Amino acid sequence: MANDMVHGRVLFDYNPVTQKKVEVEQVDGKLLIHESIPQSLLNAYLEKNKKEYNAIPHKQYKSALRESKFWKAADIPNVIVEKWKKEEGIDLFNDEHWPKVQAKLNSTEFVFLRTSPGKI
């Protein structure tokens, strides 16, 4: 295992489909787990969201919404879902946490997760 060490980290798991890497490291007697995906993959994901967000002119958004029963409002990558849960305790899949998720998606800070204009 010592031969696999890179900067004190050991590769624990790698998913070639999602390109998610899980590394572990021991620091001060604690086991730290680091999860990551390539920045280029995340950038491509967010660029796709941006294209969807701009696909319909914002002035035509409400008329397009009336024609549809459902509307895709956001696309949140798993890395963000996991980050919110670990760092802020916000579970996207818990109905009681929905007001916090809604507030995040309606904020300008997280507009990169949106796939359409308007309020959620």
DATA-V941712 format. One record per backbone hydrogen bond with DSSP energy under -0.5 kcal/mol. NH is the residue of the N-H (numbers start at 0). CO is the residue of the C=O. If there is no record, write none. Layout:
nh,co
NH,CO
NH,CO
//
This chain:
nh,co
3,0
4,1
5,8
8,5
9,23
11,21
12,21
14,19
15,13
18,14
19,14
20,35
21,12
22,20
22,33
23,9
24,31
25,7
26,24
26,29
29,26
31,24
31,29
33,22
35,20
40,37
41,37
42,38
43,39
44,40
45,41
46,42
47,43
48,44
49,45
50,46
51,47
52,48
53,49
54,51
55,51
59,56
60,56
60,57
63,59
64,60
65,61
66,62
67,64
72,70
74,112
76,74
79,76
80,76
81,77
82,78
83,79
84,80
85,81
86,82
87,83
88,83
88,84
89,83
90,88
91,89
93,90
94,92
96,93
97,94
99,96
100,96
101,97
102,98
103,99
104,100
105,101
106,102
106,103
109,103
109,106
110,107
112,109
113,110
114,72
115,72
//
